[in-house]
């Protein structure tokens, strides 16, 4: 498919983490770009700042009148969406986000793609950061915002393209890469792709579509990727030991750095130079981000939503702040994930001193059989429920905070909205942020 022959690109669900970068890339390439989303957000604001027309709310009237228009829809946008449904009888060509990403990648000489159930956004950002520091001008699509970067996507100079590949909707099978990186493989999102085996088959297809595969070994990953004839199973312990001096949060960040260095080395970047620049990576927003600090009180935001991620985050906080009271405000992400992992989540959250669980962030999914209250009961006496009415909750957290405390706001949904409220209250009541 030659997408370059179209004049207009309209993104339905343009505020999504995986959509905003694609819209920015096409805008930078010189195409006319427009989009819509259910509500205004920081991402829609970024697009509007670039001069991109963004409509709030979905309606057939949002579609460009020009017949030479290509439609890109988020995975959150169903075929019954009124805006998307109106594009079909007009004969407008369309692709899902991940399918369109694969088409963009075809225009680059060298594609580095990053997949995995955890850490792919951080590793993608790391690779792009290292390449830029080494004088390259890569195109990039990061499913989050690199701290200090204004945009999560850019066209680059057309030579190298760095992107993350999302397993949640099955579209990773369409992406062809020169270098494919797989951080890890676990059973996450199996409910949205048709089952556990299909999820693993999709990872295998993603690897099959790559000339070189770099992956983190595990019994499951070794089995899935056994067929690949040009693979590198990383010695994570040995490689991450080279980054023992890094002061970032937890051992997983050292592993991320090691994986990123191996990827760029495969692309021709000197390992020593890459390692030096990996140490200067500012991180990804909402990934162990310190939002406020005064004396021994720290407000931390993290994106963890899978038991493995929650375990890593809590371990990193304990390591970084020994002797502090650890209070976690947790928002479960998707009913299907909570139902599948409720016991594991309870086990990991129990390692905090206190846990406040707010209602599930559904992420366009239907209500499930379990709830946040069920998770609270599983955790036990250290847990309690709270409404997702952020202002009263923020006030309560302020009134009950301890002098030596880590307040960790954890979740991948809209729980980040409480961060702004908390930081504002803490700054006004207790002085300036550190």
C-alpha positions as CSV (number, residue, x, y, z in Angstrom):
1,X,0.0,0.0,0.0
2,X,1.4,3.4,-1.0
3,X,0.2,5.7,1.7
4,X,2.3,8.6,0.2
5,X,-0.3,9.0,-2.6
6,X,-2.9,10.4,-0.1
7,X,-3.1,14.1,0.7
8,X,-5.0,13.9,4.0
9,X,-4.7,11.7,7.0
10,X,-7.4,11.7,9.7
11,X,-6.7,10.0,13.0
12,X,-9.8,8.9,15.0
13,X,-8.7,8.6,18.6
14,X,-5.7,10.9,18.0
15,X,-5.1,11.6,21.7
16,X,-4.1,8.0,22.4
17,X,-0.5,7.2,23.3
18,X,0.0,5.2,20.2
19,X,-1.7,7.6,17.9
20,X,-0.3,11.0,18.7
21,X,3.2,10.1,17.5
22,X,1.9,8.8,14.2
23,X,0.0,12.0,13.6
24,X,3.1,14.0,14.4
25,X,5.2,11.9,12.0
26,X,2.7,12.5,9.1
27,X,2.5,16.2,9.8
28,X,6.3,16.5,9.8
29,X,6.4,14.6,6.5
30,X,4.3,17.4,5.0
31,X,0.8,15.8,4.8
32,X,-2.4,17.4,5.9
33,X,-3.3,15.9,9.2
34,X,-6.5,16.1,11.3
35,X,-8.0,14.1,14.1
36,X,-10.6,13.6,16.7
37,X,-10.9,12.3,20.3
38,X,-13.5,11.8,22.9
39,X,-12.0,14.4,25.1
40,X,-9.3,17.0,25.2
41,X,-6.0,16.0,26.7
42,X,-2.3,16.9,26.8
43,X,-1.8,14.9,23.6
44,X,-4.6,16.6,21.7
45,X,-3.1,19.9,22.9
46,X,0.3,18.9,21.5
47,X,-1.3,18.3,18.1
48,X,-3.2,21.6,18.1
49,X,0.0,23.4,18.9
50,X,1.5,22.0,15.7
51,X,-1.5,23.5,13.8
52,X,-3.3,20.1,13.4
53,X,-7.1,20.4,13.4
54,X,-8.5,18.3,16.3
55,X,-12.2,17.8,16.9
56,X,-13.4,16.9,20.4
57,X,-16.1,14.3,20.2
58,X,-16.8,11.8,17.4
59,X,-19.0,12.8,14.5
60,X,-19.2,12.2,10.8
61,X,-18.8,15.9,10.3
62,X,-15.2,15.6,11.6
63,X,-14.1,13.8,8.5
64,X,-12.3,15.9,5.8
65,X,-14.4,16.5,2.7
66,X,-11.5,15.6,0.4
67,X,-11.9,12.1,-1.1
68,X,-8.2,11.8,-1.1
69,X,-8.2,11.1,2.7
70,X,-6.8,8.1,4.6
71,X,-8.3,7.1,7.9
72,X,-6.3,5.8,10.9
73,X,-8.2,4.5,13.9
74,X,-7.1,3.7,17.4
75,X,-7.6,0.2,18.7
76,X,-10.1,1.8,21.1
77,X,-12.3,2.9,18.2
78,X,-14.8,0.2,17.2
79,X,-16.3,-0.2,13.7
80,X,-19.6,1.1,15.1
81,X,-18.0,4.5,16.0
82,X,-20.1,7.1,14.1
83,X,-17.1,8.8,12.6
84,X,-15.5,5.7,11.4
85,X,-18.8,4.2,10.2
86,X,-19.3,7.3,8.1
87,X,-16.0,6.8,6.4
88,X,-16.9,3.3,5.0
89,X,-19.6,4.2,2.6
90,X,-17.5,7.0,1.2
91,X,-14.9,4.4,0.3
92,X,-12.1,6.0,2.3
93,X,-9.2,3.7,2.9
94,X,-8.5,2.9,6.5
95,X,-6.1,1.0,8.8
96,X,-5.8,0.3,12.5
97,X,-3.0,2.1,14.3
98,X,-0.5,-0.8,14.3
99,X,-1.2,-1.6,10.6
100,X,-0.6,2.0,9.7
101,X,2.6,2.1,11.8
102,X,3.9,-0.9,9.7
103,X,3.2,1.1,6.5
104,X,5.2,4.1,7.8
105,X,8.1,1.9,8.7
106,X,8.4,0.7,5.1
107,X,9.8,4.1,4.0
108,X,12.9,3.8,6.2
109,X,16.2,2.2,5.4
110,X,16.6,0.6,8.9
111,X,13.8,-0.2,11.3
112,X,14.4,-1.0,15.0
113,X,11.3,-2.2,16.7
114,X,10.8,-3.0,20.3
115,X,8.2,-5.5,21.7
116,X,7.5,-7.0,25.1
117,X,4.9,-7.0,27.8
118,X,6.9,-4.6,30.0
119,X,9.5,-1.9,29.4
120,X,9.1,-1.5,25.6
121,X,8.4,2.3,25.9
122,X,11.5,2.8,28.0
123,X,13.7,0.8,25.7
124,X,12.3,2.5,22.6
125,X,13.0,5.9,24.1
126,X,16.4,4.8,25.2
127,X,17.3,3.7,21.7
128,X,16.1,6.9,20.1
129,X,17.9,8.9,22.8
130,X,21.2,7.1,22.2
131,X,21.0,7.4,18.4
132,X,20.3,11.2,18.7
133,X,23.2,11.7,21.0
134,X,25.4,9.8,18.6
135,X,24.6,12.2,15.8
136,X,21.8,10.3,14.1
137,X,18.4,11.8,13.2
138,X,16.1,8.8,13.6
139,X,12.4,8.8,13.0
140,X,10.7,7.6,16.2
141,X,7.4,6.5,17.6
142,X,7.4,6.2,21.4
143,X,4.2,5.2,23.2
144,X,4.9,7.6,26.0
145,X,6.7,10.9,26.5
146,X,10.5,11.0,27.0
147,X,11.1,13.5,29.9
148,X,12.3,16.7,28.4
149,X,11.1,15.9,24.8
150,X,8.2,17.9,23.5
151,X,7.0,15.2,21.1
152,X,6.6,11.4,21.2
153,X,7.0,11.0,17.5
154,X,9.1,12.5,14.7
155,X,9.9,11.7,11.0
156,X,13.7,12.0,11.3
157,X,15.9,12.1,8.2
158,X,14.4,8.9,6.6
159,X,17.3,6.5,7.4
160,X,16.6,4.9,10.8
161,X,13.1,4.4,12.4
162,X,12.7,3.4,16.0
163,X,9.3,2.3,17.2
164,X,7.6,0.2,19.8
165,X,5.3,-2.5,18.7
166,X,2.2,-3.1,20.8
167,X,1.0,-6.7,21.4
168,X,-2.4,-5.6,22.8
169,X,-4.4,-5.7,19.5
170,X,-2.5,-8.3,17.4
171,X,-1.2,-5.7,14.9
172,X,2.5,-6.4,15.7
173,X,2.4,-9.2,13.1
174,X,2.4,-6.5,10.3
175,X,5.6,-4.8,11.3
176,X,8.8,-5.8,9.4
177,X,12.1,-4.9,11.1
178,X,15.8,-5.0,10.4
179,X,16.4,-5.3,14.2
180,X,13.6,-6.6,16.5
181,X,14.0,-6.4,20.2
182,X,11.8,-8.3,22.6
183,X,12.2,-7.4,26.3
184,X,10.1,-10.2,27.7
185,X,7.1,-12.3,26.9
186,X,4.3,-13.0,29.4
187,X,0.6,-13.6,29.2
188,X,-0.7,-10.1,29.1
189,X,-3.5,-8.9,26.6
190,X,-4.2,-12.5,25.7
191,X,-7.9,-11.8,26.3
192,X,-7.9,-9.1,23.5
193,X,-6.2,-11.1,20.8
194,X,-8.0,-14.4,21.0
195,X,-6.1,-16.3,23.6
196,X,-2.7,-17.1,25.1
197,X,-1.5,-19.2,22.2
198,X,-2.4,-16.5,19.7
199,X,-0.5,-14.0,21.7
200,X,2.6,-16.1,21.6
201,X,2.1,-16.9,17.9
202,X,2.0,-13.1,17.3
203,X,5.3,-12.6,19.0
204,X,6.7,-15.4,16.9
205,X,5.4,-13.7,13.7
206,X,6.9,-10.4,14.8
207,X,10.2,-12.1,15.2
208,X,9.9,-13.9,11.9
209,X,9.4,-10.5,10.2
210,X,12.8,-9.3,11.5
211,X,16.2,-9.9,10.0
212,X,17.9,-9.8,13.4
213,X,16.3,-10.7,16.7
214,X,17.6,-9.6,20.1
215,X,15.7,-10.9,23.1
216,X,15.7,-11.4,26.8
217,X,15.8,-15.2,27.5
218,X,13.3,-17.1,29.5
219,X,11.9,-20.6,29.1
220,X,8.9,-19.2,27.3
221,X,10.8,-16.8,25.1
222,X,13.4,-19.5,24.2
223,X,10.6,-21.8,23.1
224,X,8.8,-19.1,21.0
225,X,11.9,-17.9,19.3
226,X,13.8,-21.2,18.8
227,X,13.1,-21.1,15.1
228,X,14.9,-17.8,14.4
229,X,18.2,-18.3,12.6
230,X,19.7,-14.9,13.4
231,X,18.9,-14.3,17.0
232,X,20.9,-13.0,20.0
233,X,19.7,-14.3,23.4
234,X,21.1,-11.7,25.8
235,X,23.1,-12.4,28.9
236,X,21.1,-9.9,31.0
237,X,22.9,-10.5,34.2
238,X,26.3,-9.8,32.6
239,X,25.2,-6.9,30.5
240,X,23.2,-5.1,33.2
241,X,26.2,-5.4,35.5
242,X,28.0,-3.0,33.2
243,X,25.4,-0.4,34.3
244,X,25.7,-1.0,38.0
245,X,26.7,2.6,38.5
246,X,23.4,3.9,37.1
247,X,21.4,5.6,39.8
248,X,18.0,5.1,38.1
249,X,15.2,3.2,39.8
250,X,15.7,-0.6,40.2
251,X,17.5,-3.3,38.3
252,X,15.0,-3.3,35.5
253,X,16.3,0.1,34.3
254,X,19.8,-1.3,34.1
255,X,18.5,-4.2,32.0
256,X,16.6,-1.7,29.7
257,X,19.9,0.2,29.2
258,X,21.8,-3.0,28.4
259,X,19.1,-4.1,25.9
260,X,19.1,-0.6,24.2
261,X,22.9,-0.6,23.8
262,X,22.8,-4.0,22.2
263,X,20.2,-2.8,19.7
264,X,22.1,0.3,18.6
265,X,25.3,-1.7,18.4
266,X,23.6,-3.9,15.9
267,X,22.8,-0.8,14.0
268,X,26.5,0.2,13.9
269,X,26.8,2.4,16.9
270,X,29.9,2.0,19.1
271,X,29.0,0.2,22.3
272,X,31.2,2.3,24.6
273,X,29.7,5.5,23.1
274,X,26.2,4.1,23.4
275,X,26.7,3.1,27.0
276,X,27.9,6.6,27.9
277,X,24.7,8.1,26.4
278,X,22.4,5.5,27.9
279,X,23.5,6.8,31.3
280,X,22.1,10.2,30.4
281,X,18.6,9.0,29.4
282,X,16.1,11.2,31.3
283,X,13.4,8.5,31.5
284,X,9.8,8.2,30.4
285,X,7.1,10.3,32.1
286,X,4.8,8.3,34.4
287,X,7.6,5.7,34.8
288,X,8.9,6.0,38.4
289,X,8.7,9.8,38.1
290,X,9.2,11.9,41.2
291,X,6.5,14.6,41.1
292,X,7.2,16.3,44.5
293,X,9.7,16.1,47.2
294,X,10.2,17.8,50.6
295,X,12.6,16.4,53.2
296,X,11.7,12.7,53.6
297,X,8.4,12.9,51.8
298,X,8.3,11.8,48.1
299,X,5.4,11.7,45.6
300,X,6.1,9.1,42.9
301,X,4.1,8.3,39.8
302,X,4.4,5.0,38.0
303,X,2.6,3.3,35.1
304,X,2.7,-0.3,36.4
305,X,-0.4,-2.2,35.9
306,X,0.7,-5.9,35.5
307,X,1.8,-7.9,38.6
308,X,5.4,-8.2,37.3
309,X,5.5,-4.4,36.9
310,X,4.0,-3.7,40.3
311,X,6.5,-6.1,41.9
312,X,9.4,-4.3,40.2
313,X,8.1,-0.9,41.1
314,X,7.6,-1.7,44.8
315,X,11.0,-3.4,45.0
316,X,12.7,-0.3,43.4
317,X,11.0,2.0,45.9
318,X,12.0,-0.1,48.8
319,X,15.6,-0.2,47.5
320,X,15.7,3.6,46.8
321,X,14.0,4.6,50.1
322,X,14.8,2.2,52.9
323,X,13.0,2.8,56.1
324,X,10.2,4.9,54.5
325,X,6.5,4.2,54.9
326,X,5.3,3.1,51.5
327,X,1.7,4.1,50.7
328,X,0.4,3.1,47.3
329,X,-2.7,4.4,45.5
330,X,-3.4,1.8,42.8
331,X,-5.8,1.9,39.9
332,X,-6.4,-1.5,38.3
333,X,-6.3,-1.3,34.5
334,X,-9.0,-3.2,32.6
335,X,-11.4,-5.7,34.1
336,X,-10.0,-8.6,32.2
337,X,-6.5,-8.0,33.6
338,X,-7.8,-7.7,37.1
339,X,-9.8,-10.9,36.8
340,X,-6.8,-12.8,35.5
341,X,-4.2,-11.5,37.9
342,X,-6.1,-10.5,41.0
343,X,-4.3,-12.9,43.2
344,X,-0.9,-11.9,41.9
345,X,-1.7,-8.2,42.2
346,X,-2.8,-8.7,45.8
347,X,0.4,-10.6,46.6
348,X,2.6,-7.8,45.2
349,X,0.6,-4.9,46.6
350,X,0.6,-6.5,50.1
351,X,4.3,-5.6,50.1
352,X,3.4,-2.0,50.6
353,X,2.6,-0.6,54.1
354,X,-0.7,0.8,53.0
355,X,-2.7,0.4,49.8
356,X,-5.6,2.5,48.6
357,X,-7.4,1.0,45.6
358,X,-9.6,3.2,43.3
359,X,-12.2,1.9,40.8
360,X,-11.0,0.0,37.7
361,X,-10.0,2.0,34.7
362,X,-12.0,0.1,32.0
363,X,-10.1,1.3,29.0
364,X,-13.1,0.9,26.7
365,X,-13.7,-2.7,27.9
366,X,-17.0,-4.0,29.4
367,X,-17.4,-4.3,33.2
368,X,-16.0,-7.6,34.5
369,X,-16.8,-10.1,37.2
370,X,-14.4,-8.7,39.7
371,X,-14.0,-5.2,41.1
372,X,-11.5,-3.0,43.1
373,X,-13.3,-4.0,46.3
374,X,-12.5,-7.7,45.5
375,X,-8.8,-6.7,45.2
376,X,-9.0,-4.9,48.5
377,X,-10.3,-8.0,50.2
378,X,-7.6,-10.1,48.7
379,X,-4.9,-7.7,49.9
380,X,-6.2,-7.7,53.4
381,X,-6.0,-5.4,56.4
382,X,-3.5,-2.9,54.9
383,X,-5.8,-2.0,52.0
384,X,-8.9,0.1,51.6
385,X,-11.1,1.4,48.8
386,X,-11.6,4.9,47.6
387,X,-13.6,6.7,45.0
388,X,-12.0,8.2,41.9
389,X,-13.1,11.6,43.0
390,X,-9.5,13.0,42.9
391,X,-9.8,16.2,44.9
392,X,-11.3,14.7,48.1
393,X,-8.8,11.8,47.9
394,X,-5.9,14.2,47.4
395,X,-7.0,16.2,50.4
396,X,-7.2,13.0,52.5
397,X,-3.7,11.9,51.4
398,X,-2.3,15.3,52.4
399,X,-4.0,15.2,55.8
400,X,-2.7,11.8,56.7
401,X,0.8,11.9,55.2
402,X,3.8,11.0,57.3
403,X,7.1,12.8,57.5
404,X,9.0,9.9,56.2
405,X,6.7,8.6,53.4
406,X,6.7,7.4,49.8
407,X,3.3,8.2,48.3
408,X,3.2,6.1,45.1
409,X,0.5,6.7,42.5
410,X,0.4,3.6,40.4
411,X,-1.6,2.7,37.3
412,X,-1.9,3.2,33.6
413,X,-5.4,4.8,33.4
414,X,-6.6,8.3,34.3
415,X,-5.2,8.1,37.9
416,X,-2.5,10.5,36.7
417,X,-5.1,13.3,37.1
418,X,-4.6,13.2,40.8
419,X,-0.9,14.0,40.4
420,X,-1.5,17.6,39.3
421,X,-3.9,18.1,42.2
422,X,-1.5,16.6,44.7
423,X,1.5,18.5,43.5
424,X,-0.5,21.8,43.6
425,X,-1.7,21.1,47.2
426,X,1.7,20.0,48.4
427,X,3.5,23.0,46.9
428,X,1.0,25.5,48.3
429,X,0.8,23.9,51.7
430,X,4.3,22.7,52.2
431,X,6.7,24.7,50.1
432,X,8.2,24.3,46.6
433,X,8.8,21.0,44.9
434,X,12.3,19.6,44.8
